[in-house]
């Protein structure tokens, strides 16, 4: 144990709050919920296995916490999409909706637009309920000329239009937290996180700046008003809720989910509450926590339904993984909860009871 005056490494600092504050346990959602942002496939697993090995146990958990439906964003395309659909959507109708991807590696060869559209049409015919676009569009994929491909590249316009024609909502993750684009130094609020995951940093000038990526996102949403977009992680810009609210004001086809952003929303609870109340039909419940568990859901329900202050956004971690701060809850009015938890997602995404 350290004595007063001894050096203490930041990683060993575990301050215990001495506040006396109210605390509520909310093990079940107040209304049957749809988790509109989760990962159940094999694409993100380290060993290539299913993220959720036991679907029956997952359904038991969903029933326990009052989550009636879940969006699986890991459908990919071709045989992998078929496997996800068989495991989830077809085996348990009404409980799961799997989204497809398109293979942006096609962009290494000229004329990729038509091939991407053809892939999307095949996935829609197979039963995909939407399209997931990850941050590597803008930060990873290069075209045939060796340039990073951004979402607003004119060669992708037919893809976004086809999604609208096929009535497939596009859940799009553009960029990453703003701090991931800043220098990794003592001023970076995500310093510890970036030290643990140096590949998450995009401060290198070879990457587009955060503002440029937000411009690309808005350009795509604006240019395709007949296509429904769901901006992942609070519209991809949870640090600037004024920007998110303005996007929702300006673009009727834009919606957002709250997946993996309790840490951001909970340190600005009044602004977050105003966002939901201003746009009650455009904000979707989602967690992006996989594999899901009861404690994770209880934290989300507590955040949305109570007026608790200063509690951990990830109590299952020794230190908040996104930053060393606590959050306060939104205390949303009961009338808003059905839309946030269920109705908004059910309106945008087919296949969910």
Secondary structure as GFF3:
##gff-version 3
##sequence-region A 1 353
A	DSSP	three_ten_helix	10	12	.	.	.	ID=ss1
A	DSSP	beta_strand	33	38	.	.	.	ID=ss2
A	DSSP	alpha_helix	55	65	.	.	.	ID=ss3
A	DSSP	beta_strand	67	72	.	.	.	ID=ss4
A	DSSP	alpha_helix	78	84	.	.	.	ID=ss5
A	DSSP	pi_helix	85	90	.	.	.	ID=ss6
A	DSSP	beta_strand	96	98	.	.	.	ID=ss7
A	DSSP	three_ten_helix	104	108	.	.	.	ID=ss8
A	DSSP	alpha_helix	112	126	.	.	.	ID=ss9
A	DSSP	beta_strand	130	133	.	.	.	ID=ss10
A	DSSP	alpha_helix	136	139	.	.	.	ID=ss11
A	DSSP	three_ten_helix	154	156	.	.	.	ID=ss12
A	DSSP	alpha_helix	157	165	.	.	.	ID=ss13
A	DSSP	beta_strand	169	172	.	.	.	ID=ss14
A	DSSP	three_ten_helix	178	181	.	.	.	ID=ss15
A	DSSP	alpha_helix	191	196	.	.	.	ID=ss16
A	DSSP	three_ten_helix	198	200	.	.	.	ID=ss17
A	DSSP	alpha_helix	210	223	.	.	.	ID=ss18
A	DSSP	beta_strand	229	231	.	.	.	ID=ss19
A	DSSP	alpha_helix	232	235	.	.	.	ID=ss20
A	DSSP	alpha_helix	241	250	.	.	.	ID=ss21
A	DSSP	beta_strand	254	257	.	.	.	ID=ss22
A	DSSP	alpha_helix	262	265	.	.	.	ID=ss23
A	DSSP	alpha_helix	269	278	.	.	.	ID=ss24
A	DSSP	beta_strand	283	284	.	.	.	ID=ss25
A	DSSP	alpha_helix	294	305	.	.	.	ID=ss26
A	DSSP	alpha_helix	334	338	.	.	.	ID=ss27
A	DSSP	pi_helix	339	343	.	.	.	ID=ss28
A	DSSP	alpha_helix	344	348	.	.	.	ID=ss29
###
